[in-house]
Amino acid sequence: MEIERKFLVAELPADLDRYPFHRIEQYYLNIRPVVRVRREDDQFYLTYKGQGLMVREEYNLPLDEASYEHLAAKADGAGICKRRFLIPDGDGTIELDVFDGAFAGLLLAEREFNSEEEALAWQPRQWMGREVTREGTYSNSRLSRLQPEQIRETVRGALAALKSEPPSKPE
């Protein structure tokens, strides 16, 4: 089970370069339910995600590189490339995604939790902007289905939303 909250990022943390990161490339074979293939550094996965926004089933199965390449070639829509920074946060980790390629400029942060209660009690960090957990607008599976102009509009929209709203209050 995956329980997570997602936020647009108002500004990158000043010390971002001190955190480890993964290079991620992923493609979607289906979006209802979500079936994707992912390359994370030198590891490969097939992932199934059930329905839901904050809480949903998630299963990861390991793949070899040849299987990943074979399935990625069958994917529909845009591939998503990003660097995922791992920022320690209490007993968990904030995953900060800095998108590349067609999605450059888009910044999203996710935080996973052990329970819904824990997720709802957690306070976002000051550098985070608007919460988009329940919107679905910024789900990677939805982003992958956008046409080039829609991608540009989505990235511009995210940046505009951040300019019109104050950053989240620190805990």
C-alpha positions in Angstrom: 0.0 0.0 0.0 1.3 3.4 -0.9 0.2 6.4 1.2 1.7 9.7 0.1 1.2 13.4 -0.2 2.4 15.4 -3.2 3.3 19.1 -3.5 4.4 21.6 -6.1 7.8 22.9 -5.1 8.0 26.7 -4.5 11.8 26.8 -4.3 14.6 24.3 -4.3 16.2 23.8 -0.9 19.5 25.8 -0.8 21.5 22.7 0.1 20.0 20.4 -2.5 23.4 19.3 -3.9 24.3 17.6 -0.6 21.5 15.0 -1.0 21.8 11.8 -2.9 19.6 11.4 -6.0 18.5 8.8 -8.6 18.1 9.3 -12.3 14.7 8.0 -13.3 13.3 7.3 -16.7 9.7 5.8 -16.9 7.1 4.9 -19.5 3.5 4.0 -19.1 1.9 1.0 -20.7 -1.5 1.7 -19.1 -3.0 4.4 -16.9 -6.2 2.7 -15.5 -4.8 0.8 -13.7 -1.3 2.3 -13.8 1.2 0.0 -15.3 4.6 1.5 -15.9 8.2 0.5 -16.5 11.0 2.4 -14.8 14.8 2.6 -15.0 16.2 3.9 -11.8 19.9 4.3 -12.2 20.9 0.7 -13.1 17.8 -1.0 -11.9 14.6 -1.8 -13.8 11.0 -2.3 -12.6 7.5 -3.0 -13.7 5.1 -1.3 -11.4 1.3 -1.7 -11.0 -0.6 1.0 -9.1 -4.3 0.7 -8.2 -6.8 3.5 -8.1 -6.6 6.3 -5.6 -4.7 9.6 -5.0 -3.4 9.6 -1.5 -3.8 5.9 -0.7 -3.5 3.1 -3.3 -2.0 -0.3 -3.9 1.4 -0.5 -5.4 3.5 -3.5 -6.5 7.0 -3.4 -8.0 8.5 -6.3 -9.9 12.2 -6.4 -10.9 13.0 -6.5 -14.6 16.2 -7.0 -16.6 17.4 -4.3 -19.0 16.3 -6.2 -22.1 12.7 -6.6 -20.7 12.6 -2.9 -19.7 13.7 -1.8 -23.2 11.2 -4.1 -24.9 8.3 -2.9 -22.7 9.3 0.8 -22.9 9.1 0.6 -26.7 5.5 -0.4 -26.4 4.5 2.5 -24.1 2.1 5.2 -25.1 2.7 8.9 -24.6 5.7 10.8 -23.4 8.5 9.2 -21.4 9.3 11.0 -18.2 12.9 11.7 -17.1 13.8 13.3 -13.8 16.3 13.4 -11.0 14.8 12.3 -7.7 16.6 13.8 -4.7 16.2 11.9 -1.3 15.8 14.4 1.5 15.7 13.0 5.1 12.6 14.0 7.0 12.2 12.7 10.5 11.6 8.9 10.2 10.9 9.2 6.4 12.2 10.8 3.2 10.9 13.6 1.0 11.4 12.6 -2.7 12.0 15.8 -4.7 11.6 15.3 -8.4 13.4 17.7 -10.7 12.0 17.0 -14.2 14.1 17.0 -17.4 13.3 17.1 -21.1 9.9 18.2 -22.1 8.9 18.6 -18.5 11.9 20.8 -17.5 10.9 23.4 -14.9 8.4 21.1 -13.2 9.3 20.4 -9.5 7.3 18.1 -7.3 7.9 16.7 -3.9 6.3 13.5 -2.4 6.4 12.2 1.1 5.3 8.6 1.9 3.7 7.6 5.2 2.9 4.5 7.2 -0.8 5.5 7.8 -3.4 8.0 6.7 -3.4 9.5 10.1 0.3 10.2 9.9 0.0 11.6 6.4 -2.8 14.0 7.5 -0.9 15.2 10.6 2.4 15.9 8.7 3.3 19.5 8.0 4.9 20.4 4.7 8.3 22.1 4.6 8.6 25.8 4.0 10.1 25.3 0.5 7.0 23.4 -0.6 4.1 25.1 -2.4 0.5 24.1 -3.1 -0.5 20.5 -2.2 -1.7 18.6 -5.3 -2.2 15.2 -3.7 -5.9 14.9 -4.5 -5.8 16.7 -7.9 -4.3 14.1 -10.1 -3.2 16.8 -12.4 0.5 16.2 -11.7 0.4 12.4 -11.5 3.2 11.1 -13.7 0.8 8.7 -15.6 -1.4 11.7 -16.5 1.6 13.8 -17.5 2.8 11.1 -19.8 -0.4 11.3 -21.9 -0.1 15.1 -22.6 0.7 16.5 -26.0 3.7 18.8 -26.3 1.6 22.0 -26.0 -0.3 20.6 -23.1 3.0 19.8 -21.4 4.2 23.4 -21.8 0.8 24.6 -20.4 1.0 22.3 -17.4 4.5 23.4 -16.5 3.6 27.1 -17.0 0.5 26.5 -14.9 2.5 25.0 -12.1 4.9 27.9 -12.0 2.0 30.4 -12.1 0.3 28.6 -9.2 3.4 28.9 -7.1 3.7 32.7 -7.8 0.1 33.3 -6.7 0.3 31.4 -3.4 2.6 31.8 -0.4 4.9 28.9 0.4 3.7 26.3 2.9 4.2 27.1 6.5 7.0 25.2 8.3 6.2 22.8 11.1 
